[in-house]
Every structure is written in C-alpha cells, then in structure tokens.
Amino acid sequence: MTTSDDFVTNELRITCSDAVALVTEYLEDALAESDLDRFEQHTRGCQACRVYVDQIRRTIRIAATARDESVQIRPANFDALIAEFRQLGSD
C-alpha cells in the first residue's frame, strides 16, 4: 500500500541523470540545500553515482596538479575544459 509519505519520498528522489547534472555544483559546494540532501541521499544508495563522483574528484585533482611549470595550460583552455564537464552534466 502506498502512503502519502511514500509519494513524497518518491517525488523527491533524483535519478542518475539528475545526479550527473548536479555533480559540478555539488563539488563546488553550490547546490541548494534541498538539492544537496537529495543528491547525497541518491549517492548513498547508488554505487554507480558514487563511483562517478569519485572519478570526477580524481580528475579535478589530476588537472590541478597539471598546473605546474612543466605543463602549461592556458587559463582559457582550462576554463573550456571545465565548461565541457558542466555541459556533460546537462546533456
């Protein structure tokens, strides 16, 4: 039997596609509190999305270490890369 509480809970859940779309804002600590709660609830229960978030975190760390003097990334290129990551989440 479905209760009104079940309906509200199901209504507030996000999908994996939603999580992908929100990951950049999540990692930038820019999600609204309601979205943050839903995102974290989803990733607690979804191993695939936890792996995805971890992969994006590792990618960001690797990209950050590439900013030493031996590897020159122009700011415009770095900004374009970040824009591409954001676009991936919105598709």
C-alpha positions as CSV (number, residue, x, y, z in Angstrom):
1,M,0.0,0.0,0.0
2,T,1.4,3.4,-1.0
3,T,1.1,6.1,1.6
4,S,1.3,9.9,1.1
5,D,4.7,9.7,2.7
6,D,5.9,7.2,0.1
7,F,4.7,9.5,-2.7
8,V,6.5,12.5,-1.2
9,T,9.7,10.4,-0.8
10,N,9.5,9.1,-4.4
11,E,8.7,12.6,-5.7
12,L,11.8,14.0,-4.1
13,R,14.2,11.3,-5.3
14,I,16.6,12.1,-8.1
15,T,17.7,9.9,-11.0
16,C,21.3,9.0,-12.0
17,S,20.9,11.6,-14.9
18,D,19.9,14.2,-12.3
19,A,22.9,13.3,-10.2
20,V,25.2,13.7,-13.2
21,A,23.7,17.1,-14.0
22,L,24.2,18.2,-10.4
23,V,27.7,16.9,-9.8
24,T,29.6,20.0,-10.7
25,E,27.6,22.2,-8.4
26,Y,27.9,19.6,-5.7
27,L,31.7,19.5,-6.0
28,E,31.8,23.3,-6.0
29,D,29.6,23.4,-2.8
30,A,27.0,25.4,-4.8
31,L,23.9,23.2,-4.5
32,A,20.8,24.5,-2.8
33,E,20.2,22.6,0.5
34,S,17.2,20.8,-0.9
35,D,19.2,19.6,-3.9
36,L,22.2,18.7,-1.7
37,D,20.0,16.5,0.5
38,R,18.5,14.7,-2.5
39,F,21.9,14.3,-4.2
40,E,23.5,12.9,-1.1
41,Q,20.6,10.6,-0.5
42,H,20.9,9.3,-4.0
43,T,24.6,8.8,-3.9
44,R,24.4,6.9,-0.6
45,G,22.2,4.4,-2.3
46,C,23.7,4.3,-5.8
47,Q,27.2,2.8,-6.2
48,A,27.5,3.9,-9.9
49,C,26.9,7.5,-9.0
50,R,29.4,7.3,-6.0
51,V,32.0,5.9,-8.4
52,Y,31.2,8.7,-10.9
53,V,31.6,11.4,-8.2
54,D,34.9,9.9,-7.1
55,Q,36.1,9.8,-10.8
56,I,35.3,13.5,-11.2
57,R,37.0,14.3,-8.0
58,R,40.2,12.4,-9.1
59,T,40.0,14.1,-12.5
60,I,39.9,17.5,-10.8
61,R,42.9,16.7,-8.6
62,I,44.9,15.4,-11.6
63,A,44.0,18.5,-13.6
64,A,45.1,20.7,-10.6
65,T,48.5,19.0,-10.4
66,A,49.0,19.6,-14.1
67,R,49.2,23.3,-13.5
68,D,52.9,23.1,-12.6
69,E,55.5,24.8,-14.7
70,S,56.3,21.6,-16.7
71,V,52.8,21.6,-18.2
72,Q,51.4,24.8,-19.5
73,I,47.6,25.0,-19.6
74,R,46.4,28.4,-20.7
75,P,43.6,29.7,-18.5
76,A,41.2,29.8,-21.5
77,N,41.8,26.1,-22.2
78,F,41.3,25.2,-18.5
79,D,38.1,27.2,-18.5
80,A,37.0,25.4,-21.7
81,L,37.7,22.1,-20.0
82,I,35.6,23.0,-17.0
83,A,32.8,24.2,-19.3
84,E,32.9,20.8,-21.1
85,F,32.5,19.0,-17.8
86,R,29.5,21.2,-17.0
87,Q,28.0,20.5,-20.4
88,L,28.3,16.7,-19.9
89,G,26.2,17.0,-16.8
90,S,23.5,18.9,-18.6
91,D,23.0,16.6,-21.5
